[in-house]
């Protein structure tokens, strides 16, 4: 089959996805405005060996897909940096390097398919803020954005699955501290953030470069002493004049059976 023209390739891309997610956002306290005044590591604990499994429910139109991924801290260094390994149900692997500054945790490096044929290293400049303290209700936090989507790319009669990292910017606003229900129970001490973000990626499709853009809106919850436990996100992926919109509920299921 002949390669389609570049504009045809853009139009025929459709998206079915699961989200390889890790916490995007920042941030009870002693006053109505101070939702949290402790250290960043209290919001995102990162001792070596810590692991959690997450269930992802993705909906597109009338279709729903349920999958999962596991996030595991594989090492900590003396300089405050630590490594997180993400393993999806489909076998896709990614690794992130973060650093703990005391009042902030930042992602500084991300690798898709580490050591594999599709290895893609992204060094983040500026780094992407995960959490920042103190957390003040209503105080916007402008930071970087990095999100991995596993996409099924369909061009003409063919299709292939790829893991793609989108980098861009995000605006996160801490709203309240209270309870949130997830797959492994209810967390009574969680902080909710409203998030808006967008990112870009460029991928080769049949010899052509296709620009993709992702736009994200929704809410995220961090439980004190646990880390990210839930995300309710609407994600729109655009390619040329075409787009696909999906909703994702990502919720903590607990520790993997072998930990």
Secondary structure, 3 states (H helix, E strand, C coil): CCCCCHHHHHHHCCCCEEEECCCCCCCCCCCCCEEECCCHHHHCCCCCCCEEEEEEEEEECCEEEEEEEEEEEEEECCCCEEEEEEEECCCCEEEEEEEECCCEEEEEEEEECCCCCCCEEEEEEEEEEEEECCEECCCEEEEEEEEEEEEEEEECCEEEEEEEEEEEEEEEEEEEEEEEEECCEEEEEEEEEEEEEEEEEEEEECCEEEEEEEEEEEEEEEECCCEEEEEEEEEEEEECCEEEEEEEEEEEEECCCCC
